[in-house]
Amino acid sequence: MSAKKQDTVVGYAAIEAHNVRTKPETLLIVLDPDGNLRQIVTLAFHEPPEYQPPERWFAQLLNRGIDQLSYGKDVQGVAGATLSSRAAIDSARKVLAVFQVMLKQPKN
């Protein structure tokens, strides 16, 4: 989904749902017009709360490219929330990949 202001795209948003361990999580992933990660919001998390990465953890994903989202290398892990943090990174990478294939404008 794109957001526009006076016919100019100001960003994109995607809702990404997946299972973390055995229960679902839903994230809202927001990109700027150039396809940079701007915000990730947890919309639903049905695993135990202690398995959810804190909001400040998501901040380290922002402004990174798809090739800068390697768990443990580019992004620090979260003790007790390994599966959910890996799932969030996978979701961000998926949304970035879709942007690159479907929406990114070729440079002239």
KEPADO-991491 format. One record per residue: y, z, x of N, C-alpha, C, CB in turn; residue number from 1; residue in one letter. Coordinates in Angstrom, 3 decimals, decimal comma. Each point is the difference from the previous one (the first is absolute). Glycine has a CB too. Layout:
% residues N
((Y Z X) (Y Z X) (Y Z X) (Y Z X) NUM 'A')
...
END
This chain:
% residues 108
((-1,155 0,000 0,835) (1,155 0,000 -0,835) (1,238 0,000 0,895) (-1,251 1,205 -1,854) 1 'M')
((2,228 -2,009 1,512) (1,222 -0,033 0,789) (1,140 0,648 -0,770) (-0,779 -2,089 1,151) 2 'S')
((1,725 2,634 -0,416) (1,218 0,561 -0,582) (1,152 -0,910 0,402) (-0,905 2,397 0,071) 3 'A')
((1,740 -2,729 -1,051) (1,104 -0,912 0,273) (1,318 0,625 -0,418) (-1,526 -1,960 -0,304) 4 'K')
((2,574 1,539 1,008) (1,361 0,360 -0,356) (0,792 -1,288 0,035) (-0,188 2,382 0,931) 5 'K')
((0,666 -2,800 -2,076) (0,745 -1,256 -0,120) (-0,757 -1,164 0,640) (2,141 1,305 0,005) 6 'Q')
((-3,388 -1,476 -0,412) (-0,875 -1,093 0,448) (-0,365 0,034 1,486) (1,022 -1,336 -1,786) 7 'D')
((-0,747 2,436 2,457) (-0,380 0,160 1,401) (-1,084 1,081 0,087) (2,328 -0,709 0,801) 8 'T')
((-3,433 0,402 -0,148) (-1,087 0,975 0,152) (0,462 1,118 0,935) (-1,761 -1,801 -0,383) 9 'V')
((1,653 3,035 -0,097) (0,387 1,162 0,804) (-1,219 0,811 0,440) (2,180 0,080 -1,227) 10 'V')
((-3,357 -0,472 0,763) (-1,203 0,688 0,429) (-1,197 -0,360 -0,855) (1,415 1,845 0,830) 11 'G')
((-2,556 -1,289 -0,444) (-1,258 -0,225 -0,697) (-0,710 1,332 -0,149) (-0,181 -2,360 0,904) 12 'Y')
((-0,635 2,469 -1,938) (-0,805 1,199 -0,208) (-1,395 -0,416 -0,438) (2,048 1,359 -0,613) 13 'A')
((-3,025 -0,611 1,066) (-1,388 -0,249 -0,382) (-0,652 1,331 -0,337) (-0,129 -2,065 1,473) 14 'A')
((-0,699 2,067 -2,474) (-0,802 1,172 -0,338) (-1,401 -0,260 0,523) (1,397 0,545 -2,074) 15 'I')
((-1,852 0,318 2,945) (-1,290 -0,157 0,661) (-0,893 1,175 -0,384) (1,060 -1,267 1,933) 16 'E')
((-2,201 0,977 -2,545) (-0,949 1,036 -0,416) (-1,313 -0,174 0,760) (1,068 0,118 -2,295) 17 'A')
((-1,654 0,983 2,686) (-1,252 -0,019 0,759) (-0,659 1,378 -0,114) (0,913 -1,760 1,619) 18 'H')
((-2,166 1,855 -1,213) (-0,670 1,291 0,088) (0,160 0,534 1,410) (-1,661 -0,648 -1,792) 19 'N')
((1,918 1,947 1,894) (0,110 0,635 1,309) (-1,395 0,413 0,467) (2,354 0,820 -0,518) 20 'V')
((-2,933 0,129 -0,105) (-1,398 0,361 0,250) (-0,798 -0,471 -1,192) (0,618 2,018 1,429) 21 'R')
((-0,479 -1,276 -2,510) (-0,701 -0,370 -1,232) (0,948 -0,109 -1,179) (-2,036 1,120 0,867) 22 'T')
((3,302 -0,783 -0,646) (0,968 0,010 -1,099) (1,194 -0,880 0,340) (-0,729 2,317 -0,645) 23 'K')
((1,435 -2,791 -0,394) (1,075 -0,967 0,217) (1,314 0,592 0,493) (-1,061 -1,319 -1,747) 24 'P')
((1,783 0,451 2,429) (1,371 0,257 0,428) (0,790 -1,263 -0,333) (-0,704 1,630 1,884) 25 'E')
((1,935 -1,460 -2,316) (0,873 -1,131 -0,292) (1,313 0,197 0,744) (-1,072 -0,345 -2,277) 26 'T')
((1,470 -0,678 3,014) (1,234 0,046 0,785) (0,957 -1,087 -0,470) (-1,258 0,925 1,975) 27 'L')
((2,549 -0,623 -1,922) (1,046 -0,995 -0,188) (0,523 -0,315 1,389) (0,627 0,825 -2,358) 28 'L')
((-0,735 -2,082 2,764) (0,418 -0,415 1,342) (1,180 -0,940 -0,152) (-2,353 0,254 0,941) 29 'I')
((3,475 0,121 -0,330) (1,254 -0,742 -0,137) (0,342 -0,680 1,324) (0,813 1,621 -1,769) 30 'V')
((-0,472 -2,910 1,680) (0,398 -0,795 1,160) (1,440 -0,465 -0,186) (-2,394 -0,753 0,387) 31 'L')
((3,110 0,574 0,724) (1,322 -0,613 -0,083) (-0,176 -1,513 -0,085) (1,065 1,910 1,312) 32 'D')
((0,010 -2,687 -1,465) (-0,144 -1,451 -0,156) (-0,677 -0,698 1,180) (2,023 0,090 -1,392) 33 'P')
((-1,980 0,548 2,572) (-0,629 -0,581 1,183) (-1,457 0,409 0,159) (2,223 -0,016 1,069) 34 'D')
((-2,719 0,863 -1,957) (-1,393 0,425 0,059) (-0,252 1,228 0,837) (-0,568 -2,324 -0,322) 35 'G')
((1,599 3,119 0,580) (-0,171 1,252 0,737) (-0,290 1,128 -0,979) (1,547 -0,804 1,826) 36 'N')
((-2,446 1,715 -1,447) (-0,310 1,148 -0,842) (1,227 0,888 -0,140) (-2,408 -0,088 0,719) 37 'L')
((2,822 0,357 -1,942) (1,176 0,824 -0,259) (-0,361 1,343 -0,607) (1,313 -2,071 -0,306) 38 'R')
((-2,377 2,102 -0,496) (-0,364 1,251 -0,660) (-1,438 -0,082 -0,483) (2,392 0,387 -0,696) 39 'Q')
((-3,075 0,742 0,756) (-1,333 0,129 -0,578) (0,001 1,277 -0,821) (-1,128 -1,255 1,929) 40 'I')
((0,788 1,113 -3,203) (0,007 1,132 -0,923) (-1,390 0,139 -0,601) (2,468 -0,321 -0,516) 41 'V')
((-2,982 1,527 0,507) (-1,286 0,261 -0,638) (0,236 0,149 -1,499) (-0,923 1,130 2,094) 42 'T')
((0,323 -2,015 -2,867) (0,123 0,057 -1,457) (-1,096 0,846 -0,625) (1,061 -2,247 0,037) 43 'L')
((-2,259 2,196 0,549) (-1,128 0,797 -0,504) (-0,926 0,309 1,166) (0,154 -1,062 -2,308) 44 'A')
((-0,657 2,279 2,336) (-0,941 0,420 1,042) (-0,984 0,954 -0,653) (1,720 -0,276 1,880) 45 'F')
((-2,978 -0,139 -2,028) (-0,980 0,783 -0,742) (-0,990 0,762 0,880) (0,238 -1,659 -1,794) 46 'H')
((-0,109 1,530 3,108) (-0,782 0,837 0,908) (0,665 1,386 0,033) (-0,751 -2,027 1,420) 47 'E')
((0,105 3,022 -0,807) (0,643 1,308 0,123) (1,348 -0,128 0,730) (-2,278 1,116 0,021) 48 'P')
((3,284 -0,355 -0,426) (1,346 -0,126 0,575) (0,055 0,161 1,516) (0,844 0,852 -2,139) 49 'P')
((-1,727 -0,046 2,704) (0,036 0,200 1,453) (-0,418 -1,246 0,774) (-0,483 2,403 -0,391) 50 'E')
((-0,092 -3,383 -0,282) (-0,378 -1,261 0,649) (1,129 -1,031 0,000) (-2,343 0,445 -0,689) 51 'Y')
((3,447 -0,124 0,058) (1,109 -0,951 -0,098) (0,946 0,170 1,187) (-0,180 0,019 -2,518) 52 'Q')
((0,510 -1,124 3,203) (0,976 0,096 1,087) (1,364 0,424 -0,550) (-1,247 -1,775 1,300) 53 'P')
((2,000 2,568 -0,537) (1,330 0,408 -0,474) (0,981 -1,179 0,027) (-0,436 2,339 0,836) 54 'P')
((1,507 -2,210 -1,594) (1,019 -1,054 -0,078) (0,521 -0,381 1,388) (0,646 0,836 -2,276) 55 'E')
((-0,443 0,147 3,137) (0,552 -0,307 1,333) (-0,954 -0,865 0,824) (1,259 2,165 -0,063) 56 'R')
((-2,570 -2,095 -0,234) (-0,945 -0,856 0,701) (0,248 -1,458 -0,351) (-1,689 1,851 0,013) 57 'W')
((1,950 -2,144 -1,291) (0,256 -1,371 -0,428) (1,216 -0,597 0,698) (-1,022 0,549 -2,201) 58 'F')
((1,982 0,295 2,585) (1,222 -0,492 0,645) (-0,306 -0,729 1,311) (1,267 1,893 -1,047) 59 'A')
((-2,323 -1,517 1,748) (-0,312 -0,680 1,260) (-0,522 -1,418 -0,200) (-0,494 2,219 0,973) 60 'Q')
((0,150 -2,582 -2,202) (-0,452 -1,361 -0,286) (1,167 -0,966 -0,220) (-2,069 0,967 -1,003) 61 'L')
((3,222 -0,430 0,677) (1,136 -0,838 -0,371) (0,521 -0,817 1,178) (0,594 1,676 -1,739) 62 'L')
((-0,114 -2,857 1,424) (0,588 -0,934 0,967) (-0,989 -0,478 1,054) (2,162 1,124 -0,373) 63 'N')
((-3,423 -1,078 0,077) (-1,027 -0,501 0,916) (-0,543 -1,317 -0,542) (-0,609 2,358 0,726) 64 'R')
((0,185 -3,197 0,203) (-0,649 -1,241 -0,384) (-1,480 0,229 -0,204) (1,711 -1,311 1,252) 65 'G')
((-2,371 0,306 -1,785) (-1,430 0,103 -0,287) (-0,804 0,277 1,279) (0,302 -1,569 -1,951) 66 'I')
((0,181 1,089 3,077) (-0,698 0,201 1,271) (0,363 1,326 0,664) (-0,052 -2,467 0,281) 67 'D')
((0,863 3,285 -0,948) (0,407 1,298 0,540) (-0,494 1,141 -0,874) (2,012 -1,072 1,010) 68 'Q')
((-3,101 0,858 -1,703) (-0,530 1,011 -0,910) (-1,440 0,359 0,329) (1,532 -0,844 -1,761) 69 'L')
((-1,803 1,101 3,017) (-1,353 0,396 0,414) (-0,112 1,521 -0,038) (-0,221 -2,061 1,466) 70 'S')
((-0,761 2,549 -2,223) (-0,216 1,433 -0,115) (-0,388 0,583 1,354) (-0,695 -0,282 -2,403) 71 'Y')
((1,378 1,335 2,810) (-0,295 0,664 1,254) (0,698 -0,610 1,201) (-2,152 0,602 -0,974) 72 'G')
((2,548 -1,846 0,880) (0,708 -0,660 1,095) (1,494 -0,052 -0,301) (-2,048 -1,372 0,532) 73 'K')
((2,411 0,698 -1,616) (1,401 -0,116 -0,390) (0,422 1,109 -0,960) (-0,170 -2,463 0,324) 74 'D')
((-0,780 2,934 -1,108) (0,275 0,982 -1,049) (-0,855 1,237 0,248) (0,576 -1,831 -1,664) 75 'V')
((0,077 2,992 1,679) (-0,725 1,249 0,213) (-0,843 0,334 -1,217) (1,814 0,814 1,525) 76 'Q')
((-2,965 -0,230 -1,269) (-0,869 0,425 -1,081) (0,468 1,304 -0,610) (-1,885 -1,163 1,101) 77 'G')
((1,206 1,571 -2,159) (0,308 1,255 -0,684) (-1,294 0,789 -0,091) (1,918 -1,035 -1,337) 78 'V')
((-1,948 2,220 1,935) (-1,194 0,841 -0,069) (-0,305 0,338 -1,451) (0,489 0,953 2,282) 79 'A')
((-1,715 -1,194 -2,702) (-0,413 0,297 -1,362) (0,290 -1,110 -0,996) (0,372 2,350 0,543) 80 'G')
((0,342 -3,387 -0,103) (0,337 -1,098 -0,909) (-0,274 -1,347 0,662) (1,752 1,437 -1,096) 81 'A')
((-2,795 -1,483 1,909) (-0,310 -1,223 0,743) (-0,285 -1,180 -0,924) (-0,906 1,412 1,835) 82 'T')
((0,050 -1,225 -2,815) (-0,363 -1,114 -0,880) (1,185 -0,480 -0,827) (-2,322 0,891 -0,098) 83 'L')
((3,124 0,020 -0,426) (1,141 -0,417 -0,815) (1,097 -0,633 0,846) (-0,536 1,821 -1,612) 84 'S')
((0,737 -1,365 2,834) (1,011 -0,635 0,852) (-0,471 -1,391 0,439) (0,772 2,274 0,801) 85 'S')
((-2,047 -2,422 -0,513) (-0,532 -1,336 0,321) (0,120 -0,942 -1,201) (-1,599 1,043 1,647) 86 'R')
((1,323 -0,521 -2,835) (0,109 -0,824 -1,212) (1,442 -0,432 -0,243) (-1,971 1,201 -0,978) 87 'A')
((2,931 -0,316 1,235) (1,412 -0,345 -0,175) (0,416 -1,085 0,994) (0,471 2,336 -0,823) 88 'A')
((-0,927 -2,232 2,054) (0,304 -1,023 1,007) (-0,618 -1,332 -0,406) (0,100 1,763 1,802) 89 'I')
((-1,336 -1,726 -2,268) (-0,652 -1,237 -0,451) (0,769 -0,644 -1,151) (-2,216 0,929 0,718) 90 'D')
((2,712 -0,117 -1,646) (0,787 -0,526 -1,118) (1,300 -0,627 0,485) (-1,000 1,737 -1,496) 91 'S')
((1,671 -1,065 2,416) (1,252 -0,549 0,544) (-0,273 -1,321 0,708) (0,940 2,326 0,269) 92 'A')
((-1,992 -2,388 0,521) (-0,353 -1,236 0,694) (-0,324 -1,117 -0,992) (-0,867 1,354 1,927) 93 'R')
((0,179 -1,025 -3,008) (-0,343 -1,000 -1,013) (1,259 -0,575 -0,657) (-2,178 1,193 -0,413) 94 'K')
((3,101 -0,320 0,040) (1,243 -0,462 -0,631) (0,815 -0,839 0,981) (0,022 2,041 -1,481) 95 'V')
((0,049 -1,625 2,732) (0,718 -0,789 1,010) (-0,656 -1,368 0,204) (0,707 2,130 1,134) 96 'L')
((-2,027 -2,172 -1,157) (-0,709 -1,274 0,164) (0,273 -0,935 -1,174) (-1,784 1,175 1,313) 97 'A')
((1,769 -0,641 -2,514) (0,297 -0,825 -1,179) (1,421 -0,532 0,099) (-1,607 1,344 -1,413) 98 'V')
((2,547 -0,499 1,828) (1,382 -0,468 0,162) (0,065 -1,162 0,987) (0,844 2,312 -0,509) 99 'F')
((-1,500 -2,155 1,659) (0,059 -1,033 1,024) (-0,590 -1,321 -0,480) (-0,135 1,784 1,722) 100 'Q')
((-0,937 -1,739 -2,491) (-0,666 -1,207 -0,455) (0,695 -0,617 -1,205) (-2,133 0,916 0,871) 101 'V')
((2,566 -0,078 -1,807) (0,490 -0,519 -1,280) (1,515 -0,085 -0,123) (-2,029 0,931 -0,970) 102 'M')
((2,767 -0,070 1,651) (1,430 0,108 -0,284) (0,932 -0,278 1,166) (-0,651 1,614 -1,669) 103 'L')
((0,166 -1,451 2,867) (0,891 -0,148 1,146) (0,520 -1,421 0,086) (-1,236 1,803 1,211) 104 'K')
((2,532 -1,915 -1,089) (0,638 -1,320 0,097) (-0,108 -0,502 1,424) (1,597 0,560 -1,868) 105 'Q')
((-2,025 -1,801 2,065) (-0,074 -0,535 1,358) (1,393 -0,119 0,604) (-2,094 -1,250 -0,598) 106 'P')
((2,172 1,521 1,895) (1,289 -0,127 0,709) (0,226 -1,451 0,355) (-0,190 2,337 0,930) 107 'K')
((1,407 -2,787 -1,162) (0,352 -1,407 0,302) (0,362 -0,185 1,441) (0,791 -0,280 -2,305) 108 'N')
END
